[in-house]
């Protein structure tokens, strides 16, 4: 399973023979993979979440929901803060934060914003 921006299917063998998935099926595969990793390889969930965020940049809320159901909300907050900080414009960062804000408690949102600000400063102070 490979998730990358512009993919037609997360299965490169299917994609190679011209079989494509719609966005809903791609979400379903990613959702199932998060839940599978949470059970069988919990140490891999954070890395997978980080890989998904740039693939589905406009819909981080469903990734958050699945990560939360899988017991990896803290991993999502950490990885999404890093991803958000890497976005090029303030408008993009505000939009991303706005999408996930309603799904987080005040403490969780505060942690996200704190991590995002620290990463933003780290990335831009080189």
C-alpha positions as CSV (number, residue, x, y, z in Angstrom):
1,X,0.0,0.0,0.0
2,X,1.4,3.3,-1.1
3,X,-0.2,6.7,-0.5
4,X,1.2,9.6,-2.5
5,X,-0.2,12.8,-3.9
6,X,-1.9,12.3,-7.2
7,X,-2.2,8.5,-6.9
8,X,-4.9,6.7,-8.7
9,X,-4.8,3.7,-6.3
10,X,-2.8,2.9,-3.2
11,X,-1.9,-0.5,-4.7
12,X,0.8,0.1,-7.2
13,X,0.2,-3.2,-9.0
14,X,-3.5,-2.2,-9.6
15,X,-2.4,1.2,-10.8
16,X,0.2,-0.3,-13.1
17,X,-2.5,-2.2,-15.0
18,X,-4.8,0.8,-15.2
19,X,-7.2,0.0,-12.3
20,X,-8.1,3.1,-10.4
21,X,-9.9,4.0,-7.2
22,X,-12.1,6.9,-6.5
23,X,-11.4,9.2,-3.6
24,X,-13.9,7.4,-1.3
25,X,-12.1,4.1,-1.8
26,X,-8.8,5.7,-1.2
27,X,-10.1,7.1,2.1
28,X,-11.4,3.6,3.0
29,X,-8.1,2.0,2.3
30,X,-6.2,4.6,4.4
31,X,-8.8,4.3,7.2
32,X,-8.4,0.5,7.3
33,X,-4.6,0.8,7.2
34,X,-4.6,3.2,10.2
35,X,-6.8,0.7,12.2
36,X,-4.7,-2.3,11.1
37,X,-1.4,-0.6,12.1
38,X,-2.9,0.4,15.4
39,X,-3.4,-3.3,16.2
40,X,-0.4,-4.9,14.5
41,X,2.3,-2.2,14.4
42,X,1.4,0.7,16.7
43,X,4.8,2.2,16.4
44,X,4.2,2.7,12.7
45,X,1.0,4.7,13.0
46,X,2.6,8.1,13.5
47,X,4.8,7.7,10.4
48,X,1.7,6.6,8.3
49,X,-0.3,9.6,9.6
50,X,2.5,11.9,8.5
51,X,2.5,10.2,5.0
52,X,-1.3,10.7,4.7
53,X,-1.5,14.4,5.5
54,X,0.0,15.7,2.3
55,X,-2.0,13.1,0.2
56,X,-5.3,14.4,1.6
57,X,-4.5,18.0,2.6
58,X,-8.1,19.2,2.4
59,X,-9.6,16.6,4.6
60,X,-7.4,16.1,7.7
61,X,-10.6,15.8,9.9
62,X,-11.3,12.2,8.8
63,X,-7.7,11.3,9.5
64,X,-8.0,12.8,12.9
65,X,-11.3,10.9,13.6
66,X,-9.7,7.5,12.5
67,X,-6.5,8.2,14.5
68,X,-8.7,9.0,17.6
69,X,-10.7,5.8,17.1
70,X,-7.4,3.8,16.9
71,X,-6.1,5.4,20.1
72,X,-3.5,7.5,18.3
73,X,-4.9,11.0,18.7
74,X,-1.6,12.3,20.3
75,X,0.3,11.0,17.2
76,X,-2.1,12.8,14.9
77,X,-1.7,16.1,16.9
78,X,2.1,15.8,16.7
79,X,2.3,14.9,13.0
80,X,-0.4,17.3,11.9
81,X,1.3,20.2,13.8
82,X,4.5,19.5,11.9
83,X,2.6,19.2,8.6
84,X,0.7,22.4,9.2
85,X,3.9,24.3,10.1
86,X,5.3,23.3,6.7
87,X,2.5,24.8,4.7
88,X,3.6,27.8,2.7
89,X,1.1,30.4,3.6
90,X,-0.6,31.7,6.8
91,X,-4.0,31.2,5.1
92,X,-3.2,27.5,4.4
93,X,-2.2,27.0,8.0
94,X,-5.3,28.8,9.3
95,X,-7.5,26.7,7.0
96,X,-5.9,23.5,8.1
97,X,-6.2,24.4,11.8
98,X,-9.9,25.4,11.3
99,X,-10.7,22.1,9.8
100,X,-9.4,20.1,12.8
101,X,-10.2,22.6,15.5
102,X,-13.8,21.4,16.1
103,X,-12.6,17.9,16.7
104,X,-10.2,18.7,19.4
105,X,-10.7,19.8,23.0
106,X,-9.3,23.2,24.1
107,X,-6.2,21.5,25.6
108,X,-5.6,19.4,22.5
109,X,-6.0,22.4,20.3
110,X,-3.6,24.4,22.5
111,X,-1.1,21.6,22.3
112,X,-1.4,21.5,18.5
113,X,-0.9,25.2,18.2
114,X,2.1,25.1,20.5
115,X,3.7,22.3,18.6
116,X,2.9,24.0,15.3
117,X,4.4,27.3,16.3
118,X,7.6,25.6,17.6
119,X,7.9,23.7,14.3
120,X,7.2,26.8,12.2
121,X,10.0,28.7,14.0
122,X,12.3,25.8,13.6
123,X,11.7,25.5,9.9
124,X,12.1,29.2,9.3
125,X,15.1,30.0,11.5
126,X,17.6,28.1,9.4
